[in-house]
C-alpha cells in the first residue's frame, strides 16, 4: 500500500515510479479522490463540531431561562443530526474508494532496479558452479522421474492436472530436501522455525498484497478462508496490526509448508512435469526489519537461499529482476535460477524480495525506534529458501546416471535412511 502523504508531496516521483513499471501515471486520479475525501472530512468535522457546541449551548440557554434560544438550538441540532449521516456516509465511501484505488497499484521499484518490459531485460549479476559434462544425453526429469517413483498419471487420476503422486525413494527424497532446507536455514542461517496455518483469512491475504488483485491465483475454501500460495502470507501476517518491539528486530522466520496455487495466470506454462504444480512444498524465509536495515537484509536473505544450492552442489545464476518482471509487492527482487541439464536451461528456483513498507502499511505493522515517541512502519522481506519440488527436479537432472538411476547429494545422505542411489522401481 502506498502512503497518500507521499503521493501528495511527490506526485511526479510517484508517477515516474509507475512509468518505470510500464504503467500510466495515476497521481492525478488518486489525488482527485483524496481531495474530495478531505473536503468532505472537513465538512463532517465542522458539522460535528457545530452539533456538539449547540448541544452544550442548549443547557446554558435553559439554565438562564432563554427558552426561545434553547428551541432554536434544538432545531439546529436536529437539522445537523439529519444531515450528518449523509456526510459521514460520503466520507466513508470516498475513504473506501481511495483505499481500493491504492490497493491495486504495485510497489515502486528501487532506484537500482533495471528498467525493462519482461524477463528478457533482467540483469544477471552472478553465477556459481559449473554445469556437469555428461558422457550421455541427459534426460528431463519428466522422462527420468516416472521409473523412480514420480507418478504423474496417478496424481492426475486422483486430482487432475498439475498434481503428482510420489512413491518410495522419490517421496523420501522430497522429504529429505525439505528437512535439509529447514535445518540449514535454522542452524546455519539463524532463522526461527515456525509451523503456521495454511488456511488464512482475507486480512492476511490482503496484508501481504495477494488480495484483491490476485484472488484468481489462489484457492478459497467454502467457509471463506484461503489456502496459502506461500507461507510468506502466514509468517508475515504474524505481526499484522502490531507495534513490534524494536529490540526484537530483525525478526527472521522460516517454515516448511504445503502451498497451493491455481496457476490461473500461468495457463499453458510448464504443463509437463513437476515444475508448476497446484500443490507443492516450499521452505519460506521472511524477515521483518527496521527500514535502514532492509537493503542489507535483502542481500543476507538471498545469500541464505544461495547457500542451499551451494550445499547441494547445484549450479545456478543470480538475476536482478527488471521493473517489468518484478512481483506486485516488491521494490527489488533477486531470482536464483538453477541449471537443468535436461532442459539445457537455467530455471527459477527462488525469488527473494524486499517489499519495503508496502506490506507493513497494508497490515498496519509498526515499531517504535529506541528513544522516539512516535512509531514507523517496519520493512518486510520474503524469499524461497527453496522451492522443494523444483529442487527435487534439479537433483534428478543434475545427479542422473546413464542407467536411469540418480545419486543422492552428499548433504542429503543423513536424511535418506541409508539410500545413496535412487534406482528404477
C-alpha positions as a printed Julia matrix, in Angstrom:
425×3 Matrix{Float64}:
   0.0     0.0     0.0
   1.24    3.45   -0.84
   1.46    6.39    1.54
  -1.07    9.01    0.4
   1.03   11.7     2.1
   4.0    10.72   -0.1
   1.82   10.94   -3.21
   0.54   14.4    -2.2
   4.06   15.68   -1.63
   5.77   13.82   -4.5
   3.26   13.26   -7.32
   5.92   13.45  -10.03
   8.17   10.91   -8.3
   5.2     8.59   -7.73
   4.19    8.73  -11.38
   7.79    8.29  -12.5
   8.0     5.06  -10.49
   4.83    3.75  -12.1
   6.1     4.66  -15.57
   9.26    2.64  -14.84
   6.9    -0.25  -14.1
   5.32    0.2   -17.52
   2.15    1.78  -16.09
   0.41    5.06  -16.75
   0.7     7.95  -14.23
  -2.01    7.71  -11.58
  -1.33   10.5    -9.11
  -3.98   12.75  -10.7
  -6.81   10.25  -10.2
  -5.61    9.29   -6.7
  -5.24   12.89   -5.55
  -8.63   13.76   -7.04
 -10.31   11.2    -4.79
  -8.16   12.28   -1.86
  -9.06   15.95   -2.34
 -12.78   15.16   -2.33
 -12.38   12.92    0.72
 -10.51   15.6     2.65
 -13.09   18.25    1.75
 -15.93   16.01    2.91
 -14.0    15.11    6.06
 -13.62   18.82    6.82
 -17.37   19.38    6.32
 -18.08   16.4     8.56
 -15.81   17.65   11.33
 -17.3    21.14   11.12
 -20.83   19.75   11.33
 -19.93   17.51   14.25
 -18.32   20.48   16.0
 -21.4    22.66   15.48
 -23.64   19.89   16.78
 -21.54   19.45   19.91
 -21.37   23.2    20.56
 -25.11   23.6    20.04
 -25.86   20.69   22.36
 -23.79   22.29   25.12
 -25.42   25.68   24.49
 -28.9    24.22   24.96
 -28.18   23.51   28.6
 -26.8    27.0    29.13
 -29.85   28.6    27.49
 -32.22   26.52   29.61
 -30.24   27.48   32.71
 -30.75   31.19   32.1
 -34.39   30.72   31.12
 -34.0    31.57   27.43
 -36.49   29.07   26.04
 -36.57   30.62   22.55
 -32.81   30.26   22.21
 -32.98   26.74   23.59
 -35.63   25.78   20.99
 -33.6    27.37   18.19
 -30.54   25.39   19.24
 -32.57   22.18   19.47
 -33.77   22.74   15.92
 -30.18   23.32   14.8
 -29.03   20.09   16.47
 -31.92   18.18   14.9
 -31.04   19.54   11.45
 -27.39   18.6    11.9
 -28.38   15.11   13.04
 -30.4    14.77    9.84
 -27.56   15.9     7.54
 -24.59   14.3     9.33
 -25.33   10.67    8.39
 -25.22   11.52    4.68
 -21.93   13.41    5.08
 -20.44   10.58    7.15
 -21.56    8.02    4.57
 -19.99   10.08    1.79
 -16.73   10.3     3.75
 -16.72    6.51    4.3
 -17.42    5.91    0.61
 -14.58    8.19   -0.52
 -12.2     6.64    2.02
 -13.07    3.18    0.7
 -12.63    4.36   -2.9
  -9.21    5.77   -2.05
  -8.16    2.56   -0.3
  -9.43    0.42   -3.19
  -7.56    2.56   -5.71
  -4.31    2.39   -3.73
  -4.67   -1.36   -3.1
  -4.25   -2.3    -6.77
  -1.2    -0.12   -7.5
   2.09   -2.06   -7.32
   5.09   -1.06   -5.25
   7.52    1.44   -6.75
  10.85   -0.02   -7.9
  14.06    0.8    -6.07
  16.42    3.18   -7.84
  18.92    0.43   -8.75
  16.36   -1.86  -10.39
  16.99   -2.07  -14.16
  14.21   -0.91  -16.45
  12.63   -3.37  -18.84
   9.36   -4.82  -20.05
   9.85   -8.52  -19.27
  12.32  -11.21  -18.2
  14.49  -10.63  -21.26
  15.62   -7.38  -19.62
  16.65   -8.95  -16.3
  20.27   -8.47  -15.29
  22.47  -11.42  -14.46
  24.67  -10.45  -11.51
  26.49  -13.7   -10.79
  26.92  -17.41  -11.35
  28.02  -20.25   -9.09
  29.17  -23.72  -10.06
  29.99  -25.34  -13.39
  27.36  -27.4   -15.22
  28.34  -31.06  -15.38
  29.68  -32.55  -18.59
  27.63  -35.67  -19.3
  29.0   -38.64  -21.22
  25.43  -39.24  -22.37
  22.47  -37.08  -23.29
  20.8   -36.06  -20.0
  17.07  -36.55  -19.7
  14.46  -34.12  -18.47
  13.0   -35.02  -15.08
   9.6   -35.73  -16.63
  11.19  -38.54  -18.65
  13.57  -39.74  -15.95
  11.26  -39.5   -12.94
   8.41  -41.93  -13.6
  10.67  -45.0   -13.34
  11.94  -43.68   -9.99
   8.55  -43.02   -8.37
   7.44  -39.67   -9.81
   3.93  -40.79  -10.74
   2.17  -38.17  -12.85
  -0.62  -40.5   -14.02
  -1.88  -41.4   -10.55
  -1.72  -37.78   -9.44
  -3.84  -36.77  -12.41
  -6.24  -39.69  -11.8
  -6.85  -38.62   -8.21
  -6.81  -34.84   -8.51
  -6.43  -33.75  -12.14
  -3.71  -31.88  -13.98
  -0.75  -30.38  -12.07
  -0.84  -32.95   -9.27
   1.75  -35.71   -8.76
   1.88  -38.87   -6.64
   5.36  -39.62   -5.23
   6.36  -43.17   -4.27
   9.17  -44.92   -2.41
  12.59  -43.33   -2.56
  11.23  -40.38   -4.55
   8.88  -39.48   -1.7
  11.73  -39.95    0.75
  13.97  -37.67   -1.34
  11.4   -34.88   -1.4
  11.01  -35.13    2.37
  14.79  -35.14    2.8
  15.18  -32.0     0.71
  12.58  -30.11    2.73
  14.01  -31.2     6.08
  17.55  -30.33    5.0
  16.43  -26.85    3.96
  14.64  -26.22    7.24
  17.57  -27.48    9.32
  20.06  -25.44    7.3
  18.08  -22.2     7.47
  17.65  -22.5    11.23
  21.03  -23.88   12.33
  23.26  -22.16    9.79
  21.41  -19.01    8.77
  19.7   -18.12   12.05
  16.03  -18.25   11.09
  13.43  -19.22   13.68
  11.44  -22.3    12.7
   7.67  -21.79   12.59
   4.73  -24.05   11.8
   1.97  -21.66   10.68
  -1.58  -22.31    9.45
  -2.03  -22.97    5.75
  -5.6   -21.64    5.86
  -5.83  -17.88    6.38
  -8.4   -15.1     6.47
  -8.91  -12.28    3.98
  -6.92   -9.88    6.16
  -3.77  -12.0     5.92
  -4.01  -12.26    2.13
  -4.73   -8.54    1.79
  -1.9    -7.51    4.09
   0.63   -9.49    2.04
  -0.71   -7.96   -1.21
  -2.33  -11.17   -2.55
  -5.77   -9.54   -2.44
  -7.61   -8.06   -4.16
  -5.56   -8.21   -7.36
  -4.55  -11.88   -7.36
  -7.62  -13.64   -5.98
  -7.88  -15.86   -9.05
  -4.38  -17.23   -8.44
  -5.34  -18.79   -5.1
  -7.79  -21.42   -3.85
 -10.61  -20.42   -1.49
 -12.48  -22.76    0.82
 -16.25  -22.89    1.21
 -16.05  -21.07    4.56
 -14.22  -18.1     3.05
 -10.66  -18.9     4.06
  -7.74  -19.1     1.63
  -5.19  -21.86    1.08
  -1.85  -20.09    1.26
   0.03  -19.65   -2.04
   3.2   -19.38    0.08
   3.87  -19.3     3.82
   5.04  -15.74    3.29
   1.36  -14.97    3.92
   1.21  -16.7     7.3
   4.67  -15.7     8.52
   4.44  -12.03    7.55
   0.9   -11.78    8.9
   2.08  -12.99   12.31
   2.94   -9.34   13.06
  -0.23   -7.91   11.5
  -1.61   -4.89   13.39
   1.21   -4.91   15.94
   3.71   -2.38   17.24
   6.78   -4.59   17.18
   9.36   -4.19   19.94
  12.44   -2.54   18.44
  14.68   -4.91   20.4
  13.24   -7.92   18.53
  14.28   -6.59   15.1
  15.3    -8.05   12.77
  12.83  -10.92   13.06
  13.8   -13.85   10.83
  11.28  -16.68   10.36
  11.22  -19.83    8.26
   8.62  -22.51    7.62
   8.32  -25.65    5.53
   4.71  -25.89    4.4
   2.42  -27.09    1.69
   1.48  -24.27   -0.68
  -1.4   -24.07   -3.14
  -1.74  -22.07   -6.35
  -4.41  -22.18   -9.0
  -1.84  -21.12  -11.62
  -4.59  -19.13  -13.33
  -2.0   -16.65  -14.53
   0.22  -19.4   -15.93
  -2.19  -21.3   -18.17
  -0.28  -23.41  -20.66
   3.1   -22.95  -18.95
   5.09  -25.97  -17.7
   2.16  -28.34  -18.06
   4.57  -31.26  -18.35
   6.45  -32.45  -15.31
   6.89  -31.29  -11.73
   7.87  -27.64  -12.23
   4.49  -25.95  -11.8
   2.04  -27.75   -9.51
  -1.2   -26.78   -7.79
   0.13  -28.28   -4.54
   3.8   -28.08   -3.58
   6.17  -27.69   -0.65
   8.37  -24.69   -0.05
  10.8   -23.59    2.62
   9.98  -19.9     3.03
  12.12  -17.14    4.52
  10.58  -13.97    5.98
  12.3   -11.03    7.65
  10.82   -8.04    9.47
  13.35   -5.23    9.84
  13.98   -1.59   10.55
  13.81    0.49    7.34
  17.5     1.31    7.39
  18.41   -2.39    7.6
  16.23   -3.84    4.84
  18.67   -3.45    1.94
  21.39   -5.37    3.8
  18.82   -7.92    4.96
  17.82   -8.48    1.33
  21.39   -9.41    0.44
  21.62  -11.66    3.5
  18.35  -13.45    2.7
  19.4   -14.05   -0.9
  22.67  -15.46    0.38
  20.73  -17.82    2.66
  18.81  -19.13   -0.33
  22.03  -19.47   -2.35
  23.64  -21.48    0.45
  21.15  -24.32   -0.12
  22.09  -24.59   -3.79
  25.78  -24.47   -2.91
  25.4   -27.18   -0.26
  23.64  -29.39   -2.83
  26.3   -28.51   -5.42
  23.7   -27.33   -7.94
  24.96  -24.72  -10.45
  22.87  -21.57  -10.56
  22.84  -17.97  -11.6
  21.65  -14.88   -9.69
  19.45  -12.42  -11.57
  18.26   -8.92  -10.65
  14.73   -8.58  -11.98
  13.82   -5.61  -14.15
  10.9    -3.29  -13.43
   8.57   -5.19  -15.76
   9.23   -8.62  -14.24
   9.05   -7.86  -10.51
   6.21   -9.05   -8.33
   3.39   -6.71   -7.32
   4.61   -6.01   -3.77
   8.35   -5.93   -4.41
  10.58   -2.9    -4.72
  13.59   -5.08   -5.58
  13.9    -8.8    -6.35
  16.68  -11.29   -6.95
  15.82  -14.56   -8.69
  18.01  -17.63   -8.35
  17.87  -19.85  -11.42
  19.18  -23.41  -11.14
  20.78  -25.24  -14.05
  18.63  -28.04  -15.5
  20.74  -30.1   -17.91
  17.73  -31.97  -19.28
  16.28  -28.66  -20.45
  19.7   -27.13  -21.15
  18.5   -24.02  -19.37
  18.51  -22.13  -16.09
  15.09  -22.15  -14.38
  13.82  -20.11  -11.43
  14.05  -21.85   -8.07
  13.88  -18.89   -5.69
  12.74  -15.27   -5.59
  13.93  -13.02   -2.77
  12.18   -9.66   -2.48
  12.44   -6.52   -0.4
   8.92   -5.07   -0.08
   9.94   -2.01    1.93
   6.99   -0.63    3.93
   4.47   -1.7     1.26
   3.08   -4.72    3.13
   3.57   -3.18    6.57
   1.33   -0.27    5.62
  -1.38   -2.67    4.44
  -1.05   -4.66    7.69
  -0.55   -1.58    9.89
   2.61   -3.07   11.39
   4.92   -0.59   13.08
   7.78   -0.34   15.53
   8.87    2.4    17.91
  12.52    3.32   17.33
  14.53    3.42   20.53
  14.37    6.87   22.12
  11.45    8.07   19.98
   7.82    8.64   20.96
   6.35    8.06   17.52
   6.17    4.85   15.5
   7.3     3.96   11.99
   6.35    1.21    9.59
   8.66   -1.8     9.54
  10.03   -3.24    6.32
   9.2    -6.81    5.25
  11.14   -9.21    3.05
  10.38  -12.69    1.76
  12.15  -15.36   -0.23
  12.16  -19.04   -1.13
  14.81  -20.98    0.65
  13.94  -23.01   -1.56
  11.01  -24.41   -3.54
  11.23  -28.12   -2.65
   9.7   -29.57   -5.83
  11.93  -27.55   -8.12
  14.96  -28.55   -6.05
  13.89  -32.18   -6.47
  13.77  -31.62  -10.23
  17.26  -30.09  -10.15
  18.67  -33.0    -8.15
  17.15  -35.54  -10.54
  18.51  -33.84  -13.63
  21.96  -32.93  -12.3
  22.66  -36.21  -10.48
  21.22  -38.63  -13.05
  23.25  -41.58  -14.32
  23.19  -43.22  -17.73
  21.35  -46.3   -16.38
  18.45  -44.12  -15.19
  19.45  -44.05  -11.53
  20.11  -40.88   -9.53
  22.84  -40.49   -6.92
  21.94  -38.63   -3.73
  23.81  -35.36   -2.98
  26.13  -35.7    -0.01
  24.27  -33.09    2.04
  21.06  -35.17    1.83
  22.53  -38.56    2.79
  21.86  -38.14    6.55
  18.15  -37.72    5.71
  17.81  -40.69    3.35
  17.9   -43.62    5.78
  20.81  -45.31    4.07
  19.62  -44.74    0.49
  22.55  -43.43   -1.57
  21.1   -44.04   -5.04
  17.57  -43.91   -6.4
  17.09  -46.96   -8.58
  14.28  -47.52  -11.09
  11.39  -49.37   -9.44
